[in-house]
Amino acid sequence: MSPLLKQVLQDIEQLTIEEQLEVISHATEQLKRRTLTQHNPKRSWQELRGIAPNLLNGQDAQEWVNELRKEWDEREKRLFEGS
């Protein structure tokens, strides 16, 4: 244990219970912020460029969406007709 940590812990023992809880809350929030920043760095959409080339095989994106919706509508219709 570092001398600084020993001193901090000794100082915390001198605080009231309410102050000790405030220290815990502060430390927890600091760790959450650090963890989120380290594990979820901000990404740019530009980084996705080229990840899935030819995903649509030259098909227009709106056509693809329309086909997908039509397929789901047909599946849903079959489900309700069968019940």
Residue pairs with C-beta under 8 A, 6 or more apart in sequence:
12 20
12 23
15 23
56 64
